[in-house]
């Protein structure tokens, strides 16, 4: 790690300061990638939590929505992009509804 980056991390007073030091300011390619990865992680954790709350295994959920266990696993581990229609199907299969907001 270069000295300037290390110094910026050490001087960070807020989480935003830390993100700026580590990934760059909002709008830079590295920061955009970090934000995308963070959102995918949150979605995956939400799916996993809802599946467990419903008392279903990955295989049971996959059977319920007509896909494979391996696909559910990939989504939960952040290794698959999910189409919006698939996301709706998955959460519908869990008895939940999805709401989309454009901010």
TAVEN-V793641 format. One record per helix or strand of 2 or more residues. SS is the DSSP state (~ for helix, > for strand). FROM is the first residue (numbers start at 0). LEN is the number of residues. Records with the same first field share a line. If there is no record, write none. Layout:
# TAVEN-V793641
SS = FROM-LEN ; FROM-LEN
This chain:
# TAVEN-V793641
~ = 2-9 ; 14-9 ; 28-25 ; 57-8 ; 68-8 ; 83-10
